[in-house]
Amino acid sequence: MIYIFNFTISILLVISIIIIYFNKNNLSQNYYKKHFIIFIVKLLFISMFIYFFIFNFSISDYKIFIVSGYFNFIFFHIIEGLMNQKFLLKNDRQK
């Protein structure tokens, strides 16, 4: 069950990274405000997904689901940050 849970979270976060990658030009204006909104939406979505999994499948050891879900979130958020950092530095050099 934990593998399905983590795989689903990973797929959802990869999809968000792909969307951000192809819409880089829209993010360059007001980057920090848009990044904060994206961060909050992803955090709320992951939290609701963890809640859904724990309470609908009657998971007894829920702590491992919470820790692994947020570990996935942090890992993919760092990857997204590195990708956006390259884009922002490239834009600053061109100006």
C-alpha positions in Angstrom: 0.0 0.0 0.0 2.9 2.4 0.8 4.3 1.9 -2.7 1.1 2.8 -4.4 0.8 5.8 -2.1 4.3 7.1 -2.8 4.1 6.3 -6.5 0.9 8.3 -6.8 2.3 11.3 -5.0 5.5 11.2 -7.2 3.4 11.1 -10.4 1.3 14.1 -9.3 4.5 16.1 -8.4 6.2 15.2 -11.6 3.2 16.4 -13.6 3.3 19.7 -11.7 7.0 20.0 -12.6 6.3 19.4 -16.2 3.5 22.0 -16.3 5.9 24.5 -14.7 8.7 23.6 -17.1 6.5 24.3 -20.2 5.0 27.5 -18.7 8.3 29.2 -17.6 7.6 32.4 -19.4 4.3 32.9 -17.4 6.2 32.4 -14.1 8.9 35.0 -14.8 6.7 37.9 -13.8 5.9 38.0 -10.0 7.8 34.8 -9.6 7.8 34.6 -5.8 4.1 35.3 -5.5 3.3 32.6 -8.1 5.8 30.2 -6.5 4.2 30.7 -3.1 0.7 30.0 -4.5 2.0 26.9 -6.2 3.7 25.8 -3.0 0.6 26.2 -0.9 -1.6 24.4 -3.4 0.8 21.5 -3.6 1.1 21.3 0.2 -2.7 21.4 0.7 -3.2 18.8 -2.0 -0.6 16.4 -0.5 -2.1 16.9 2.9 -5.6 16.0 1.7 -4.2 13.0 -0.2 -2.5 11.7 3.0 -5.7 12.3 5.0 -7.7 10.4 2.3 -5.3 7.5 2.3 -5.0 7.1 6.1 -8.7 7.4 6.9 -10.3 5.6 4.0 -8.0 2.6 4.0 -7.8 2.3 7.9 -4.0 2.5 8.0 -2.8 1.6 11.5 0.8 2.8 11.1 -0.1 6.2 9.7 3.2 7.9 10.7 5.1 6.2 7.9 2.6 7.5 5.4 2.9 11.1 6.7 6.7 11.0 6.7 7.1 9.4 3.3 4.4 11.7 1.7 6.2 14.8 2.9 9.6 13.4 2.0 8.4 13.0 -1.5 7.0 16.6 -1.4 10.3 18.0 -0.2 12.4 16.0 -2.7 10.3 17.1 -5.7 10.1 20.7 -4.4 14.0 20.8 -4.4 14.1 19.5 -7.9 11.6 22.1 -9.0 13.6 24.8 -7.3 16.8 23.8 -9.0 15.1 23.8 -12.3 13.5 27.2 -11.7 16.9 28.6 -10.5 18.5 27.7 -13.8 15.7 29.5 -15.7 15.8 32.6 -13.5 19.6 32.9 -13.7 19.4 32.5 -17.5 16.8 35.3 -17.7 18.8 37.6 -15.5 21.9 37.2 -17.8 19.9 37.9 -20.9 18.6 41.3 -19.6 
